[in-house]
Amino acid sequence: MAAAIEWDRLRGHDPTSPADLLTIEATAVTGFEEAAASEVAENFGIDSENVVKAQGRVLFDIAKERVEEASNN
């Protein structure tokens, strides 16, 4: 059974967090979560320690405008 996601490390999913803070969940091939976390860190400028890794996925908080910037590139 997969380990539980460390939701306490994420804030964007919390209704009391700022409206422009989002929690993004992305799927990854099981075993490649570390590589996916590195890609998130590189592409979004997020410290890889702030990327939550779970079996087959990575989760991270990001400001809404950063997502919009990335989608325009």
PDB file of N, CA, C and O in Angstrom:
ATOM      1  N   MET A   1       0.839  -1.171   0.000  1.00  0.00           N
ATOM      2  CA  MET A   1       0.000   0.000   0.000  1.00  0.00           C
ATOM      3  C   MET A   1       0.889   1.240   0.000  1.00  0.00           C
ATOM      4  O   MET A   1       1.909   1.276   0.688  1.00  0.00           O
ATOM      5  N   ALA A   2       0.508   2.241  -0.760  1.00  0.00           N
ATOM      6  CA  ALA A   2       1.280   3.481  -0.860  1.00  0.00           C
ATOM      7  C   ALA A   2       1.173   4.292   0.428  1.00  0.00           C
ATOM      8  O   ALA A   2       0.152   4.270   1.115  1.00  0.00           O
ATOM      9  N   ALA A   3       2.246   5.003   0.732  1.00  0.00           N
ATOM     10  CA  ALA A   3       2.255   5.868   1.917  1.00  0.00           C
ATOM     11  C   ALA A   3       1.295   7.038   1.712  1.00  0.00           C
ATOM     12  O   ALA A   3       1.037   7.458   0.584  1.00  0.00           O
ATOM     13  N   ALA A   4       0.779   7.548   2.807  1.00  0.00           N
ATOM     14  CA  ALA A   4      -0.144   8.681   2.747  1.00  0.00           C
ATOM     15  C   ALA A   4       0.583   9.942   2.287  1.00  0.00           C
ATOM     16  O   ALA A   4       1.770  10.117   2.563  1.00  0.00           O
ATOM     17  N   ILE A   5      -0.124  10.803   1.596  1.00  0.00           N
ATOM     18  CA  ILE A   5       0.433  12.082   1.151  1.00  0.00           C
ATOM     19  C   ILE A   5       0.588  13.003   2.355  1.00  0.00           C
ATOM     20  O   ILE A   5      -0.287  13.057   3.218  1.00  0.00           O
ATOM     21  N   GLU A   6       1.680  13.712   2.408  1.00  0.00           N
ATOM     22  CA  GLU A   6       1.965  14.637   3.503  1.00  0.00           C
ATOM     23  C   GLU A   6       1.254  15.973   3.243  1.00  0.00           C
ATOM     24  O   GLU A   6       1.899  16.960   2.887  1.00  0.00           O
ATOM     25  N   TRP A   7      -0.060  16.003   3.420  1.00  0.00           N
ATOM     26  CA  TRP A   7      -0.854  17.195   3.130  1.00  0.00           C
ATOM     27  C   TRP A   7      -0.471  18.376   4.004  1.00  0.00           C
ATOM     28  O   TRP A   7      -0.663  19.525   3.605  1.00  0.00           O
ATOM     29  N   ASP A   8       0.066  18.119   5.186  1.00  0.00           N
ATOM     30  CA  ASP A   8       0.441  19.218   6.076  1.00  0.00           C
ATOM     31  C   ASP A   8       1.606  20.038   5.529  1.00  0.00           C
ATOM     32  O   ASP A   8       1.860  21.138   6.020  1.00  0.00           O
ATOM     33  N   ARG A   9       2.310  19.536   4.535  1.00  0.00           N
ATOM     34  CA  ARG A   9       3.392  20.288   3.891  1.00  0.00           C
ATOM     35  C   ARG A   9       2.889  21.187   2.781  1.00  0.00           C
ATOM     36  O   ARG A   9       3.656  21.974   2.227  1.00  0.00           O
ATOM     37  N   LEU A  10       1.598  21.082   2.442  1.00  0.00           N
ATOM     38  CA  LEU A  10       1.005  21.855   1.355  1.00  0.00           C
ATOM     39  C   LEU A  10      -0.052  22.799   1.901  1.00  0.00           C
ATOM     40  O   LEU A  10      -0.759  22.462   2.850  1.00  0.00           O
ATOM     41  N   ARG A  11      -0.164  23.983   1.304  1.00  0.00           N
ATOM     42  CA  ARG A  11      -1.139  24.947   1.796  1.00  0.00           C
ATOM     43  C   ARG A  11      -2.179  25.344   0.765  1.00  0.00           C
ATOM     44  O   ARG A  11      -3.263  25.785   1.149  1.00  0.00           O
ATOM     45  N   GLY A  12      -1.907  25.212  -0.511  1.00  0.00           N
ATOM     46  CA  GLY A  12      -2.796  25.701  -1.559  1.00  0.00           C
ATOM     47  C   GLY A  12      -4.155  25.048  -1.584  1.00  0.00           C
ATOM     48  O   GLY A  12      -5.107  25.641  -2.091  1.00  0.00           O
ATOM     49  N   HIS A  13      -4.279  23.857  -1.059  1.00  0.00           N
ATOM     50  CA  HIS A  13      -5.560  23.147  -1.044  1.00  0.00           C
ATOM     51  C   HIS A  13      -6.444  23.590   0.114  1.00  0.00           C
ATOM     52  O   HIS A  13      -7.634  23.278   0.151  1.00  0.00           O
ATOM     53  N   ASP A  14      -5.859  24.319   1.059  1.00  0.00           N
ATOM     54  CA  ASP A  14      -6.577  24.757   2.250  1.00  0.00           C
ATOM     55  C   ASP A  14      -7.436  25.979   1.928  1.00  0.00           C
ATOM     56  O   ASP A  14      -6.914  26.964   1.408  1.00  0.00           O
ATOM     57  N   PRO A  15      -8.731  25.944   2.220  1.00  0.00           N
ATOM     58  CA  PRO A  15      -9.598  27.084   1.904  1.00  0.00           C
ATOM     59  C   PRO A  15      -9.207  28.372   2.626  1.00  0.00           C
ATOM     60  O   PRO A  15      -9.642  29.451   2.225  1.00  0.00           O
ATOM     61  N   THR A  16      -8.398  28.283   3.680  1.00  0.00           N
ATOM     62  CA  THR A  16      -7.977  29.492   4.386  1.00  0.00           C
ATOM     63  C   THR A  16      -6.688  30.085   3.814  1.00  0.00           C
ATOM     64  O   THR A  16      -6.239  31.133   4.278  1.00  0.00           O
ATOM     65  N   SER A  17      -6.091  29.441   2.827  1.00  0.00           N
ATOM     66  CA  SER A  17      -4.862  29.964   2.224  1.00  0.00           C
ATOM     67  C   SER A  17      -5.225  31.079   1.238  1.00  0.00           C
ATOM     68  O   SER A  17      -6.382  31.196   0.836  1.00  0.00           O
ATOM     69  N   PRO A  18      -4.248  31.892   0.852  1.00  0.00           N
ATOM     70  CA  PRO A  18      -4.527  32.954  -0.124  1.00  0.00           C
ATOM     71  C   PRO A  18      -5.121  32.375  -1.416  1.00  0.00           C
ATOM     72  O   PRO A  18      -4.758  31.279  -1.841  1.00  0.00           O
ATOM     73  N   ALA A  19      -6.021  33.116  -2.020  1.00  0.00           N
ATOM     74  CA  ALA A  19      -6.731  32.633  -3.215  1.00  0.00           C
ATOM     75  C   ALA A  19      -5.801  32.388  -4.396  1.00  0.00           C
ATOM     76  O   ALA A  19      -6.117  31.586  -5.275  1.00  0.00           O
ATOM     77  N   ASP A  20      -4.654  33.074  -4.425  1.00  0.00           N
ATOM     78  CA  ASP A  20      -3.750  32.899  -5.560  1.00  0.00           C
ATOM     79  C   ASP A  20      -2.729  31.783  -5.358  1.00  0.00           C
ATOM     80  O   ASP A  20      -1.863  31.584  -6.209  1.00  0.00           O
ATOM     81  N   LEU A  21      -2.816  31.055  -4.253  1.00  0.00           N
ATOM     82  CA  LEU A  21      -1.912  29.938  -3.994  1.00  0.00           C
ATOM     83  C   LEU A  21      -2.620  28.632  -4.367  1.00  0.00           C
ATOM     84  O   LEU A  21      -3.707  28.336  -3.870  1.00  0.00           O
ATOM     85  N   LEU A  22      -1.994  27.872  -5.238  1.00  0.00           N
ATOM     86  CA  LEU A  22      -2.580  26.623  -5.732  1.00  0.00           C
ATOM     87  C   LEU A  22      -1.720  25.431  -5.329  1.00  0.00           C
ATOM     88  O   LEU A  22      -0.498  25.541  -5.232  1.00  0.00           O
ATOM     89  N   THR A  23      -2.356  24.312  -5.100  1.00  0.00           N
ATOM     90  CA  THR A  23      -1.635  23.052  -4.958  1.00  0.00           C
ATOM     91  C   THR A  23      -1.821  22.292  -6.268  1.00  0.00           C
ATOM     92  O   THR A  23      -2.946  22.014  -6.684  1.00  0.00           O
ATOM     93  N   ILE A  24      -0.717  21.966  -6.904  1.00  0.00           N
ATOM     94  CA  ILE A  24      -0.732  21.221  -8.163  1.00  0.00           C
ATOM     95  C   ILE A  24      -0.346  19.780  -7.857  1.00  0.00           C
ATOM     96  O   ILE A  24       0.605  19.523  -7.119  1.00  0.00           O
ATOM     97  N   GLU A  25      -1.091  18.852  -8.429  1.00  0.00           N
ATOM     98  CA  GLU A  25      -0.757  17.433  -8.324  1.00  0.00           C
ATOM     99  C   GLU A  25      -0.483  16.928  -9.733  1.00  0.00           C
ATOM    100  O   GLU A  25      -1.307  17.080 -10.635  1.00  0.00           O
ATOM    101  N   ALA A  26       0.680  16.330  -9.904  1.00  0.00           N
ATOM    102  CA  ALA A  26       1.063  15.805 -11.217  1.00  0.00           C
ATOM    103  C   ALA A  26       1.416  14.333 -11.086  1.00  0.00           C
ATOM    104  O   ALA A  26       2.016  13.911 -10.097  1.00  0.00           O
ATOM    105  N   THR A  27       1.042  13.564 -12.081  1.00  0.00           N
ATOM    106  CA  THR A  27       1.378  12.150 -12.051  1.00  0.00           C
ATOM    107  C   THR A  27       2.787  11.933 -12.596  1.00  0.00           C
ATOM    108  O   THR A  27       3.295  12.713 -13.401  1.00  0.00           O
ATOM    109  N   ALA A  28       3.389  10.865 -12.135  1.00  0.00           N
ATOM    110  CA  ALA A  28       4.723  10.463 -12.575  1.00  0.00           C
ATOM    111  C   ALA A  28       4.749   8.940 -12.611  1.00  0.00           C
ATOM    112  O   ALA A  28       4.013   8.275 -11.882  1.00  0.00           O
ATOM    113  N   VAL A  29       5.591   8.411 -13.455  1.00  0.00           N
ATOM    114  CA  VAL A  29       5.764   6.967 -13.482  1.00  0.00           C
ATOM    115  C   VAL A  29       6.348   6.558 -12.133  1.00  0.00           C
ATOM    116  O   VAL A  29       7.308   7.165 -11.656  1.00  0.00           O
ATOM    117  N   THR A  30       5.769   5.534 -11.524  1.00  0.00           N
ATOM    118  CA  THR A  30       6.265   5.076 -10.227  1.00  0.00           C
ATOM    119  C   THR A  30       7.755   4.776 -10.328  1.00  0.00           C
ATOM    120  O   THR A  30       8.204   4.061 -11.223  1.00  0.00           O
ATOM    121  N   GLY A  31       8.498   5.334  -9.399  1.00  0.00           N
ATOM    122  CA  GLY A  31       9.943   5.191  -9.397  1.00  0.00           C
ATOM    123  C   GLY A  31      10.658   6.420  -9.943  1.00  0.00           C
ATOM    124  O   GLY A  31      11.864   6.576  -9.751  1.00  0.00           O
ATOM    125  N   PHE A  32       9.917   7.294 -10.626  1.00  0.00           N
ATOM    126  CA  PHE A  32      10.494   8.506 -11.200  1.00  0.00           C
ATOM    127  C   PHE A  32      10.007   9.770 -10.497  1.00  0.00           C
ATOM    128  O   PHE A  32      10.108  10.866 -11.047  1.00  0.00           O
ATOM    129  N   GLU A  33       9.483   9.620  -9.296  1.00  0.00           N
ATOM    130  CA  GLU A  33       8.986  10.779  -8.551  1.00  0.00           C
ATOM    131  C   GLU A  33      10.096  11.790  -8.275  1.00  0.00           C
ATOM    132  O   GLU A  33       9.867  12.997  -8.350  1.00  0.00           O
ATOM    133  N   GLU A  34      11.282  11.312  -7.961  1.00  0.00           N
ATOM    134  CA  GLU A  34      12.416  12.216  -7.686  1.00  0.00           C
ATOM    135  C   GLU A  34      12.766  13.013  -8.938  1.00  0.00           C
ATOM    136  O   GLU A  34      13.038  14.210  -8.852  1.00  0.00           O
ATOM    137  N   ALA A  35      12.762  12.368 -10.090  1.00  0.00           N
ATOM    138  CA  ALA A  35      13.043  13.072 -11.340  1.00  0.00           C
ATOM    139  C   ALA A  35      11.952  14.101 -11.638  1.00  0.00           C
ATOM    140  O   ALA A  35      12.244  15.207 -12.094  1.00  0.00           O
ATOM    141  N   ALA A  36      10.707  13.739 -11.381  1.00  0.00           N
ATOM    142  CA  ALA A  36       9.604  14.684 -11.592  1.00  0.00           C
ATOM    143  C   ALA A  36       9.733  15.873 -10.648  1.00  0.00           C
ATOM    144  O   ALA A  36       9.475  17.008 -11.050  1.00  0.00           O
ATOM    145  N   ALA A  37      10.126  15.635  -9.408  1.00  0.00           N
ATOM    146  CA  ALA A  37      10.323  16.725  -8.447  1.00  0.00           C
ATOM    147  C   ALA A  37      11.451  17.653  -8.912  1.00  0.00           C
ATOM    148  O   ALA A  37      11.357  18.871  -8.758  1.00  0.00           O
ATOM    149  N   SER A  38      12.497  17.088  -9.472  1.00  0.00           N
ATOM    150  CA  SER A  38      13.597  17.902 -10.001  1.00  0.00           C
ATOM    151  C   SER A  38      13.124  18.763 -11.171  1.00  0.00           C
ATOM    152  O   SER A  38      13.515  19.925 -11.285  1.00  0.00           O
ATOM    153  N   GLU A  39      12.290  18.201 -12.033  1.00  0.00           N
ATOM    154  CA  GLU A  39      11.734  18.958 -13.167  1.00  0.00           C
ATOM    155  C   GLU A  39      10.863  20.104 -12.676  1.00  0.00           C
ATOM    156  O   GLU A  39      10.932  21.208 -13.215  1.00  0.00           O
ATOM    157  N   VAL A  40      10.045  19.855 -11.660  1.00  0.00           N
ATOM    158  CA  VAL A  40       9.202  20.905 -11.078  1.00  0.00           C
ATOM    159  C   VAL A  40      10.088  22.014 -10.536  1.00  0.00           C
ATOM    160  O   VAL A  40       9.846  23.194 -10.792  1.00  0.00           O
ATOM    161  N   ALA A  41      11.112  21.632  -9.788  1.00  0.00           N
ATOM    162  CA  ALA A  41      12.018  22.616  -9.198  1.00  0.00           C
ATOM    163  C   ALA A  41      12.682  23.465 -10.279  1.00  0.00           C
ATOM    164  O   ALA A  41      12.769  24.686 -10.153  1.00  0.00           O
ATOM    165  N   GLU A  42      13.143  22.819 -11.328  1.00  0.00           N
ATOM    166  CA  GLU A  42      13.834  23.526 -12.411  1.00  0.00           C
ATOM    167  C   GLU A  42      12.883  24.429 -13.201  1.00  0.00           C
ATOM    168  O   GLU A  42      13.217  25.581 -13.477  1.00  0.00           O
ATOM    169  N   ASN A  43      11.722  23.928 -13.562  1.00  0.00           N
ATOM    170  CA  ASN A  43      10.812  24.680 -14.426  1.00  0.00           C
ATOM    171  C   ASN A  43      10.038  25.774 -13.718  1.00  0.00           C
ATOM    172  O   ASN A  43       9.694  26.786 -14.328  1.00  0.00           O
ATOM    173  N   PHE A  44       9.760  25.582 -12.435  1.00  0.00           N
ATOM    174  CA  PHE A  44       8.971  26.563 -11.706  1.00  0.00           C
ATOM    175  C   PHE A  44       9.778  27.324 -10.662  1.00  0.00           C
ATOM    176  O   PHE A  44       9.240  28.213 -10.001  1.00  0.00           O
ATOM    177  N   GLY A  45      11.055  26.994 -10.499  1.00  0.00           N
ATOM    178  CA  GLY A  45      11.879  27.686  -9.529  1.00  0.00           C
ATOM    179  C   GLY A  45      11.465  27.422  -8.094  1.00  0.00           C
ATOM    180  O   GLY A  45      11.566  28.301  -7.238  1.00  0.00           O
ATOM    181  N   ILE A  46      11.000  26.216  -7.833  1.00  0.00           N
ATOM    182  CA  ILE A  46      10.577  25.824  -6.493  1.00  0.00           C
ATOM    183  C   ILE A  46      11.664  24.954  -5.879  1.00  0.00           C
ATOM    184  O   ILE A  46      12.207  24.076  -6.550  1.00  0.00           O
ATOM    185  N   ASP A  47      11.983  25.186  -4.633  1.00  0.00           N
ATOM    186  CA  ASP A  47      12.957  24.347  -3.935  1.00  0.00           C
ATOM    187  C   ASP A  47      12.437  22.909  -3.935  1.00  0.00           C
ATOM    188  O   ASP A  47      11.296  22.666  -3.543  1.00  0.00           O
ATOM    189  N   SER A  48      13.249  21.972  -4.364  1.00  0.00           N
ATOM    190  CA  SER A  48      12.798  20.583  -4.460  1.00  0.00           C
ATOM    191  C   SER A  48      12.362  20.020  -3.110  1.00  0.00           C
ATOM    192  O   SER A  48      11.603  19.053  -3.057  1.00  0.00           O
ATOM    193  N   GLU A  49      12.842  20.624  -2.010  1.00  0.00           N
ATOM    194  CA  GLU A  49      12.398  20.192  -0.675  1.00  0.00           C
ATOM    195  C   GLU A  49      10.928  20.531  -0.436  1.00  0.00           C
ATOM    196  O   GLU A  49      10.296  19.960   0.454  1.00  0.00           O
ATOM    197  N   ASN A  50      10.378  21.461  -1.232  1.00  0.00           N
ATOM    198  CA  ASN A  50       8.976  21.852  -1.091  1.00  0.00           C
ATOM    199  C   ASN A  50       8.045  21.071  -2.012  1.00  0.00           C
ATOM    200  O   ASN A  50       6.848  21.351  -2.080  1.00  0.00           O
ATOM    201  N   VAL A  51       8.597  20.101  -2.714  1.00  0.00           N
ATOM    202  CA  VAL A  51       7.795  19.229  -3.572  1.00  0.00           C
ATOM    203  C   VAL A  51       7.523  17.941  -2.796  1.00  0.00           C
ATOM    204  O   VAL A  51       8.452  17.255  -2.368  1.00  0.00           O
ATOM    205  N   VAL A  52       6.256  17.624  -2.623  1.00  0.00           N
ATOM    206  CA  VAL A  52       5.873  16.408  -1.904  1.00  0.00           C
ATOM    207  C   VAL A  52       5.840  15.264  -2.910  1.00  0.00           C
ATOM    208  O   VAL A  52       5.162  15.336  -3.935  1.00  0.00           O
ATOM    209  N   LYS A  53       6.576  14.222  -2.600  1.00  0.00           N
ATOM    210  CA  LYS A  53       6.622  13.054  -3.478  1.00  0.00           C
ATOM    211  C   LYS A  53       5.783  11.931  -2.863  1.00  0.00           C
ATOM    212  O   LYS A  53       5.912  11.615  -1.680  1.00  0.00           O
ATOM    213  N   ALA A  54       4.937  11.346  -3.681  1.00  0.00           N
ATOM    214  CA  ALA A  54       4.130  10.207  -3.268  1.00  0.00           C
ATOM    215  C   ALA A  54       4.197   9.196  -4.407  1.00  0.00           C
ATOM    216  O   ALA A  54       4.631   9.528  -5.510  1.00  0.00           O
ATOM    217  N   GLN A  55       3.778   7.995  -4.150  1.00  0.00           N
ATOM    218  CA  GLN A  55       3.866   6.962  -5.181  1.00  0.00           C
ATOM    219  C   GLN A  55       3.099   7.385  -6.427  1.00  0.00           C
ATOM    220  O   GLN A  55       1.879   7.548  -6.394  1.00  0.00           O
ATOM    221  N   GLY A  56       3.831   7.559  -7.530  1.00  0.00           N
ATOM    222  CA  GLY A  56       3.217   7.881  -8.800  1.00  0.00           C
ATOM    223  C   GLY A  56       2.764   9.318  -8.956  1.00  0.00           C
ATOM    224  O   GLY A  56       2.014   9.626  -9.883  1.00  0.00           O
ATOM    225  N   ARG A  57       3.204  10.217  -8.066  1.00  0.00           N
ATOM    226  CA  ARG A  57       2.797  11.622  -8.182  1.00  0.00           C
ATOM    227  C   ARG A  57       3.723  12.539  -7.413  1.00  0.00           C
ATOM    228  O   ARG A  57       4.462  12.115  -6.524  1.00  0.00           O
ATOM    229  N   VAL A  58       3.663  13.806  -7.780  1.00  0.00           N
ATOM    230  CA  VAL A  58       4.330  14.871  -7.043  1.00  0.00           C
ATOM    231  C   VAL A  58       3.307  15.984  -6.842  1.00  0.00           C
ATOM    232  O   VAL A  58       2.451  16.217  -7.695  1.00  0.00           O
ATOM    233  N   LEU A  59       3.407  16.664  -5.712  1.00  0.00           N
ATOM    234  CA  LEU A  59       2.497  17.754  -5.385  1.00  0.00           C
ATOM    235  C   LEU A  59       3.322  18.944  -4.925  1.00  0.00           C
ATOM    236  O   LEU A  59       4.352  18.778  -4.271  1.00  0.00           O
ATOM    237  N   PHE A  60       2.871  20.139  -5.267  1.00  0.00           N
ATOM    238  CA  PHE A  60       3.593  21.337  -4.861  1.00  0.00           C
ATOM    239  C   PHE A  60       2.654  22.531  -4.880  1.00  0.00           C
ATOM    240  O   PHE A  60       1.648  22.547  -5.590  1.00  0.00           O
ATOM    241  N   ASP A  61       3.009  23.530  -4.081  1.00  0.00           N
ATOM    242  CA  ASP A  61       2.275  24.787  -4.040  1.00  0.00           C
ATOM    243  C   ASP A  61       2.957  25.782  -4.965  1.00  0.00           C
ATOM    244  O   ASP A  61       4.183  25.813  -5.076  1.00  0.00           O
ATOM    245  N   ILE A  62       2.143  26.592  -5.626  1.00  0.00           N
ATOM    246  CA  ILE A  62       2.675  27.604  -6.533  1.00  0.00           C
ATOM    247  C   ILE A  62       1.667  28.740  -6.641  1.00  0.00           C
ATOM    248  O   ILE A  62       0.457  28.525  -6.559  1.00  0.00           O
ATOM    249  N   ALA A  63       2.177  29.937  -6.824  1.00  0.00           N
ATOM    250  CA  ALA A  63       1.295  31.086  -7.031  1.00  0.00           C
ATOM    251  C   ALA A  63       0.656  30.989  -8.411  1.00  0.00           C
ATOM    252  O   ALA A  63       1.298  30.567  -9.373  1.00  0.00           O
ATOM    253  N   LYS A  64      -0.588  31.377  -8.498  1.00  0.00           N
ATOM    254  CA  LYS A  64      -1.350  31.272  -9.748  1.00  0.00           C
ATOM    255  C   LYS A  64      -0.632  31.943 -10.915  1.00  0.00           C
ATOM    256  O   LYS A  64      -0.601  31.397 -12.018  1.00  0.00           O
ATOM    257  N   GLU A  65      -0.056  33.122 -10.683  1.00  0.00           N
ATOM    258  CA  GLU A  65       0.611  33.828 -11.787  1.00  0.00           C
ATOM    259  C   GLU A  65       1.831  33.077 -12.305  1.00  0.00           C
ATOM    260  O   GLU A  65       2.192  33.233 -13.472  1.00  0.00           O
ATOM    261  N   ARG A  66       2.472  32.270 -11.470  1.00  0.00           N
ATOM    262  CA  ARG A  66       3.622  31.465 -11.921  1.00  0.00           C
ATOM    263  C   ARG A  66       3.164  30.382 -12.889  1.00  0.00           C
ATOM    264  O   ARG A  66       3.876  30.068 -13.843  1.00  0.00           O
ATOM    265  N   VAL A  67       1.993  29.810 -12.658  1.00  0.00           N
ATOM    266  CA  VAL A  67       1.454  28.810 -13.580  1.00  0.00           C
ATOM    267  C   VAL A  67       1.145  29.462 -14.922  1.00  0.00           C
ATOM    268  O   VAL A  67       1.451  28.909 -15.979  1.00  0.00           O
ATOM    269  N   GLU A  68       0.540  30.636 -14.868  1.00  0.00           N
ATOM    270  CA  GLU A  68       0.197  31.355 -16.090  1.00  0.00           C
ATOM    271  C   GLU A  68       1.450  31.734 -16.855  1.00  0.00           C
ATOM    272  O   GLU A  68       1.457  31.647 -18.083  1.00  0.00           O
ATOM    273  N   GLU A  69       2.513  32.152 -16.177  1.00  0.00           N
ATOM    274  CA  GLU A  69       3.775  32.468 -16.818  1.00  0.00           C
ATOM    275  C   GLU A  69       4.336  31.245 -17.552  1.00  0.00           C
ATOM    276  O   GLU A  69       4.753  31.335 -18.706  1.00  0.00           O
ATOM    277  N   ALA A  70       4.338  30.118 -16.869  1.00  0.00           N
ATOM    278  CA  ALA A  70       4.889  28.888 -17.443  1.00  0.00           C
ATOM    279  C   ALA A  70       4.090  28.436 -18.658  1.00  0.00           C
ATOM    280  O   ALA A  70       4.667  27.924 -19.617  1.00  0.00           O
ATOM    281  N   SER A  71       2.774  28.617 -18.635  1.00  0.00           N
ATOM    282  CA  SER A  71       1.958  28.164 -19.758  1.00  0.00           C
ATOM    283  C   SER A  71       2.131  29.072 -20.974  1.00  0.00           C
ATOM    284  O   SER A  71       1.803  28.665 -22.089  1.00  0.00           O
ATOM    285  N   ASN A  72       2.637  30.287 -20.787  1.00  0.00           N
ATOM    286  CA  ASN A  72       2.856  31.220 -21.890  1.00  0.00           C
ATOM    287  C   ASN A  72       4.222  31.034 -22.524  1.00  0.00           C
ATOM    288  O   ASN A  72       4.499  31.626 -23.568  1.00  0.00           O
ATOM    289  N   ASN A  73       5.077  30.230 -21.921  1.00  0.00           N
ATOM    290  CA  ASN A  73       6.440  30.008 -22.467  1.00  0.00           C
ATOM    291  C   ASN A  73       6.495  28.823 -23.359  1.00  0.00           C
ATOM    292  O   ASN A  73       7.556  28.501 -23.894  1.00  0.00           O
TER     293      ASN A  73
END
